Amino acid sequence: MYAPPAFREDDTAELHALMRAARLSNFVTATAEGLLATPLPLMIDESEGEFGTLYGHLARANRQWQAPVLGEALAIFMGPDAYVTPSWYAAKREHGKVVPTWNYVAVQASGPVEFFEDAARLREVVTRLTDLHEGPRAEAWAVSDAPEAFVEAQLRGIVGLRMPITRLSGKRKMSQNRSAEDRAGVAEGLQQSERAGDHVVAELVAGKRP
């Protein structure tokens, strides 16, 4: 991912936090059939390896896990994003030499991928993913709440994946390359938007969010 110094995020802990916040990733593999991609909720285990290890699962009927992978796999996590019109820049009124752009947060993780069918490993991954996303709920659902025979049947319909991360890159493009006046204009403009996501980006541009 192209990331100029002003936008590059190198802190591993921060990258992990951005990945957890994004929740859903696009999991991409190169194969002899071409590129294959699946939207997947993946979880990061920070304790495994230098950059952590990703875990998740695919539907057994998904062709992606059966096609031999050429090189490493890639997981793309997208955070908040918003269109930025040059009309918000103070520089537009000063000299007019401005163009539209897009603000966004993105993290890319790559590494060798292992697909597995072992029922015990699958149950562990499914349980950890479930606990991760059900944890904040007042009445959290657990895998053990479902009948055992039903759970076993569901596990037979999926294939697990494990991807130790060998390369991790992040980009936080939030108008850092613009003047303070331009950034203030962007934040104000985004706050007026009807899109809830634009309000999140406005706070990031204004430095009101980490």
Disulfide bonds with the S-S distance in Angstrom:
none
